[in-house]
Amino acid sequence: MALIVQKYGGSSVADLEHIGHVADLIIKSRQRGDQVVVVVSAMFGETDRLTKLAKHFNPEPDPREAAVLVSTGEQVSMALLAMALMARGQPACSYSGAQIGLRTNDCYHRARILDIDTSRITADLDANKVVVVAGFQGINEHGDITTLGRGGSDITAVALAAALQAKECQIFKDVDGVYTADPRIVPQARLLEHITYDEMVELTSLGAKVIQNRAAEFAGQYQVPLRVLSSLHEGPGTLIEFTQRSLEKPIVSGITYNRNEAKLTILGVPDHPGIASSIIKPISAADIAIDMIIQNAASDGTTDFTFTVHRDEYNLTLDLLHSIANDLQAKIVTGDDKIAKLSIVGGGMHSHSGVANTMFHTLGQAGINIQMISTSEIKVSVVVAEQVLEKGVRLLHSAFGLDHCANNRHDPDLS
């Protein structure tokens, strides 16, 4: 008898009808002989509703009380799903994060999991029950409720699968699995049967929203077999594994993007050791995450420094940069919050030369200007104007042979 951890997101438990459908899916898994632990998110839109309530009295509500409030959404889902299962004759029991001893650090909004007590879960499984766990939440050493951040139910599911040594962790979505690109932009996008942990981590960090980035990292760290599949209809989904099964790995596995980008530049900064730290330190102190960075030295003893941040942080960062420019006697500060990051990801890239050139040539031929570039062993990212982003996604998808009408192992001209 195999143990499976299943996670259902907000759209899968959006209302009572959807919850009943999820209960039917779980019973099918039980009929196949699997033991099942289920992790649920709050009903669709509920977390946003609760967050809005939390800000009614104070735009910056107390973190502890906000965590107590928003965690209730998952508890509603878990109890309703357990009731739906029992109404169908399937014994079930629901638990909050605190009830299963999911211990975290003291951060209330992006807590990290330290330990899970699986004793109550295993006892219920031995009694042939389905265990339903509220995702997104835990408890710290003081007994306070904590939350794991947006998409935290994915993290709960992967952590439980690791702790219980589950055969597989299944993330149910309203899509069939992981695609080579966003099907809303690229109709020719193909469903991937397999993808590696490294590729999935890159895709999620670069904008793909199929699963939570920290969950993908956690799955890779503990080598939890992770499958993304649809809650709407049956299908194999996409299996995320440690290695690529095919001997002929595709050069590029997927194209992804992130619209939530903004670019800032400080021009004419005196070029001397430590200048980068002088610029970055005040921004980091404001808890603003910097992504891509370019520094160019000029012949007149000055340097230009360009970087990207999340678009929500643009105005604050721009104000900080003006202050930094005054302190450093820089010449000009400029910014642009109408940019986007476009990326190609693939485990096969490291063994093929010319991948970046194919990307740059394809975009250049279409008149798409590249403003910044960032690379790693399995990805190349560029910053482009947001207005040409979707065109760039479609062109690159075709250039790397990812369209569903193309040969699955077609190699583009990488000379």
C-alpha positions in Angstrom: 0.0 0.0 0.0 1.5 3.3 -1.2 1.3 6.5 0.8 0.4 9.6 -1.4 0.3 13.2 -0.3 -2.2 15.3 -2.3 -2.5 19.0 -2.3 -5.5 20.9 -3.6 -5.3 24.7 -4.1 -7.9 27.4 -3.7 -9.5 27.0 -7.1 -9.9 23.2 -6.5 -11.8 23.9 -3.2 -13.5 27.1 -4.4 -17.0 26.1 -3.2 -19.0 23.2 -1.8 -19.4 21.6 -5.3 -15.7 21.7 -5.9 -15.0 20.3 -2.4 -17.3 17.4 -3.2 -15.4 16.8 -6.4 -12.1 16.7 -4.5 -13.6 14.2 -2.1 -14.5 12.0 -5.1 -10.9 12.2 -6.4 -9.5 11.2 -3.0 -11.9 8.2 -2.8 -10.7 7.1 -6.2 -7.1 7.1 -4.8 -8.2 5.1 -1.8 -9.9 2.6 -4.1 -6.6 2.1 -5.9 -5.2 1.0 -2.5 -3.3 4.2 -1.6 -3.1 5.7 1.8 -3.9 9.4 1.4 -2.8 12.6 3.3 -4.4 15.7 1.9 -3.3 19.3 2.2 -5.7 22.0 1.4 -5.6 25.8 0.7 -8.2 28.3 1.7 -11.2 28.5 -0.6 -10.6 30.7 -3.7 -10.3 34.4 -2.7 -10.6 33.7 1.0 -7.1 34.7 2.0 -7.4 38.0 0.1 -10.7 38.6 1.9 -9.1 37.9 5.3 -6.1 40.0 4.5 -8.3 42.9 3.6 -10.2 42.5 6.9 -6.9 42.5 8.8 -6.0 45.9 7.3 -9.3 47.5 8.2 -8.1 48.8 11.6 -4.5 49.2 10.7 -2.8 49.2 7.2 0.1 47.4 8.9 -1.7 44.9 11.3 0.1 43.2 14.1 1.9 40.2 12.5 0.8 37.7 15.2 -2.8 38.6 15.0 -2.8 38.7 11.2 -1.4 35.2 11.1 -4.1 34.0 13.5 -6.7 35.5 11.2 -5.5 34.4 7.7 -4.8 30.9 8.9 -8.5 30.3 9.4 -9.2 30.0 5.7 -7.4 26.7 5.4 -9.1 25.4 8.5 -12.5 26.0 6.9 -11.4 24.0 3.9 -10.0 21.1 5.8 -13.1 20.6 8.0 -15.5 20.8 5.0 -13.4 18.3 3.0 -13.3 15.9 6.0 -17.1 16.2 6.3 -17.5 15.6 2.5 -15.4 12.4 2.8 -17.3 11.1 5.8 -20.6 11.8 4.0 -19.4 9.5 1.2 -18.5 6.8 3.7 -14.8 7.4 3.9 -13.5 7.9 7.4 -11.5 11.1 7.7 -10.0 13.4 10.2 -8.8 17.0 9.8 -5.9 18.8 11.5 -4.6 22.3 11.7 -0.8 22.9 11.4 -0.6 23.3 15.2 -2.5 20.0 15.8 0.1 18.0 13.9 3.0 19.8 15.5 4.2 21.5 12.4 6.9 23.6 14.1 8.3 26.7 12.4 10.6 29.5 13.3 9.3 32.8 14.7 8.5 34.5 11.4 4.7 35.1 11.2 4.3 35.6 7.5 7.1 33.6 5.8 7.9 31.1 8.4 10.2 28.1 7.7 9.4 24.6 8.8 11.7 23.1 11.4 10.0 19.8 12.3 6.7 17.8 11.9 5.3 15.4 14.4 3.7 12.7 12.2 2.4 10.4 15.1 -1.2 11.5 14.8 -1.2 11.2 11.1 0.3 7.7 11.0 -2.1 6.5 13.7 -5.1 7.7 11.6 -3.6 6.2 8.4 -3.3 2.9 10.2 -7.0 3.2 11.1 -7.8 3.5 7.3 -8.7 7.2 7.6 -7.9 10.0 5.1 -6.0 12.7 6.9 -6.8 16.3 5.8 -4.3 18.9 6.9 -4.6 22.7 6.7 -1.8 24.0 4.5 0.1 27.3 4.8 0.4 27.3 8.6 2.4 26.1 11.6 3.2 26.9 15.2 6.3 28.4 16.7 8.1 27.5 20.0 5.8 29.9 21.9 2.7 28.2 20.7 1.8 31.1 18.3 0.3 30.4 14.8 2.6 31.2 11.9 2.1 31.2 8.2 4.4 30.1 5.4 3.8 32.8 2.9 1.8 32.9 -0.4 1.6 29.4 -1.9 2.6 28.0 1.5 0.2 25.0 1.2 2.6 23.6 -1.5 5.4 23.8 1.1 3.2 22.0 3.7 2.5 19.2 1.2 6.1 18.7 0.2 7.3 18.8 3.8 4.7 16.2 4.8 5.6 14.0 1.9 9.3 14.2 3.0 8.5 13.5 6.7 6.2 10.6 5.9 8.5 9.2 3.1 5.5 9.3 0.7 5.7 7.6 -2.6 4.7 10.8 -4.3 3.5 14.3 -3.6 0.7 15.3 -6.0 -0.1 19.0 -6.5 -3.5 19.3 -8.1 -4.2 22.5 -10.1 -6.7 23.8 -12.6 -4.0 23.1 -15.3 -2.8 19.8 -16.7 0.7 20.2 -15.5 3.9 22.1 -16.4 4.0 23.4 -19.9 6.8 24.6 -22.1 5.3 28.1 -21.9 2.2 29.8 -20.7 -0.6 28.4 -22.9 -2.5 31.6 -22.7 0.4 33.3 -24.6 1.7 30.4 -26.6 -1.2 28.1 -27.9 1.5 25.7 -29.2 2.9 25.1 -25.7 3.3 21.4 -24.9 2.7 19.6 -21.6 6.0 18.3 -20.2 5.9 14.6 -19.0 9.0 15.1 -16.9 11.2 17.9 -15.7 14.1 18.1 -13.3 14.1 19.8 -9.9 16.7 22.2 -11.0 14.7 23.2 -14.0 11.5 23.6 -12.0 13.2 25.7 -9.3 14.5 28.0 -12.1 11.1 28.2 -13.8 9.3 29.1 -10.6 12.0 31.6 -9.5 11.7 33.3 -12.9 7.9 33.7 -12.9 6.2 30.4 -13.5 3.4 30.1 -11.1 2.7 26.3 -11.3 4.0 25.6 -7.8 5.6 27.7 -5.0 9.3 28.3 -5.5 10.3 27.2 -2.0 8.2 24.0 -2.4 10.2 23.2 -5.5 13.5 23.8 -3.6 12.3 21.7 -0.7 11.3 18.8 -3.0 14.7 18.9 -4.7 16.5 19.0 -1.3 14.7 16.0 0.0 14.2 14.3 -3.4 10.5 14.1 -3.0 8.8 12.8 -6.2 6.6 15.7 -7.1 3.8 15.5 -9.7 1.7 18.5 -10.9 -1.7 17.4 -12.4 -5.2 18.6 -13.0 -8.1 18.4 -10.5 -10.5 18.9 -13.4 -9.8 15.8 -15.4 -7.6 12.7 -15.3 -4.2 12.7 -16.8 -0.5 11.9 -16.0 0.5 15.5 -15.3 4.1 16.4 -15.1 6.6 14.5 -12.9 9.3 16.5 -11.3 12.4 14.3 -10.7 16.0 14.5 -9.8 17.3 13.6 -13.2 16.0 13.8 -16.8 14.8 10.4 -18.0 15.5 10.9 -21.7 19.1 10.3 -23.0 18.5 13.1 -25.5 17.6 16.0 -23.1 15.9 18.9 -24.8 18.2 21.9 -24.9 15.5 24.2 -23.6 12.7 22.8 -21.5 10.6 25.9 -21.1 10.1 29.7 -21.6 8.9 31.8 -18.7 8.5 35.4 -17.8 7.9 37.9 -15.0 6.0 41.1 -15.6 6.5 42.3 -12.0 9.9 43.9 -12.7 11.3 47.5 -12.5 14.7 48.8 -13.5 16.7 51.6 -11.9 20.0 53.2 -12.8 22.4 55.5 -11.0 24.8 57.2 -13.5 28.2 58.8 -12.9 29.0 57.3 -9.6 32.7 57.8 -8.5 34.4 54.5 -9.4 36.3 53.2 -6.4 36.3 49.9 -4.3 33.1 49.4 -2.2 30.9 51.6 -4.4 28.5 48.7 -5.2 28.0 48.1 -1.4 27.4 51.8 -0.9 24.5 51.6 -3.3 23.1 48.2 -2.4 23.4 48.3 1.4 20.7 51.0 2.1 18.3 49.2 -0.3 18.8 45.9 1.3 18.4 47.5 4.7 14.9 48.6 3.5 14.1 44.8 2.9 14.0 45.3 -0.8 15.3 42.3 -2.8 17.5 43.1 -5.8 17.6 40.8 -8.8 19.7 41.5 -11.8 22.7 43.8 -11.6 24.9 45.5 -14.2 27.9 47.7 -13.5 29.8 49.5 -16.2 32.9 51.6 -15.6 33.5 54.7 -17.8 36.8 56.2 -18.9 36.3 59.3 -16.8 36.6 57.5 -13.5 32.9 57.0 -12.9 30.7 54.0 -13.1 27.0 53.3 -14.0 25.0 50.9 -11.8 21.8 49.3 -13.0 19.6 46.8 -11.2 16.1 45.4 -11.0 13.6 45.1 -8.2 10.0 43.9 -7.8 7.6 46.5 -9.4 5.8 47.0 -6.1 9.1 48.2 -4.6 9.9 50.6 -7.5 8.8 54.0 -6.0 10.4 53.3 -2.6 13.6 52.2 -4.3 13.6 55.2 -6.6 13.3 57.5 -3.5 16.2 55.7 -1.8 18.3 55.8 -4.9 17.9 59.6 -5.2 19.1 59.9 -1.6 22.1 57.6 -2.3 22.9 59.6 -5.4 23.2 62.8 -3.3 25.5 61.1 -0.8 27.7 59.7 -3.5 27.6 62.8 -5.7 26.3 60.8 -8.6 25.1 62.6 -11.8 21.7 61.1 -12.7 19.1 58.6 -11.4 16.7 57.0 -13.9 14.0 54.3 -13.6 11.6 52.3 -15.7 8.7 50.3 -14.3 7.4 49.1 -17.7 9.9 46.2 -18.2 9.7 42.5 -17.9 12.0 39.5 -17.5 12.0 36.9 -20.2 13.9 33.6 -19.6 14.8 30.3 -21.2 15.4 27.3 -18.9 16.8 23.9 -19.7 19.0 21.2 -18.2 20.5 20.5 -21.6 21.8 24.1 -22.1 25.1 23.6 -20.3 26.3 21.1 -22.9 25.3 23.1 -25.9 27.2 26.2 -27.2 25.3 29.0 -28.9 22.1 28.8 -26.8 22.4 32.4 -25.7 23.2 33.5 -29.3 20.1 31.8 -30.6 18.0 33.7 -28.0 19.7 37.1 -28.7 19.5 36.6 -32.5 15.9 35.6 -32.4 14.9 38.7 -30.4 17.2 41.0 -32.4 15.7 39.9 -35.7 12.3 40.8 -34.3 13.4 44.3 -33.2 13.2 43.4 -29.5 15.9 45.3 -27.6 17.7 43.5 -24.8 18.3 45.8 -21.8 20.0 43.5 -19.3 21.2 39.9 -19.3 21.7 37.3 -16.6 22.8 33.7 -17.0 23.4 30.5 -15.1 24.2 26.9 -16.1 20.6 26.2 -17.0 19.0 29.6 -17.7 19.4 32.8 -19.6 17.3 35.8 -18.6 16.9 39.1 -20.4 15.1 42.3 -19.6 12.9 43.7 -22.3 10.2 46.3 -22.7 6.9 44.9 -21.3 5.0 45.7 -24.5 7.1 43.2 -26.5 7.2 40.5 -23.9 4.5 38.2 -25.3 5.9 38.4 -28.8 9.3 37.5 -27.4 7.9 34.4 -25.6 6.2 33.1 -28.7 9.3 33.7 -30.9 11.7 31.9 -28.5 9.2 29.0 -28.0 9.4 28.4 -31.8 13.1 29.1 -32.1 14.0 26.4 -29.6 11.6 23.8 -31.2 9.1 23.7 -28.3 5.9 24.1 -30.4 3.7 21.0 -30.1 3.7 20.7 -33.9 7.6 20.4 -33.8 9.7 17.4 -33.2 10.0 16.9 -29.5 13.8 16.6 -29.8 14.4 19.1 -32.5 17.7 21.0 -32.1 17.6 24.6 -33.4 20.7 26.0 -35.1 23.0 26.8 -32.2 26.1 27.6 -34.3 
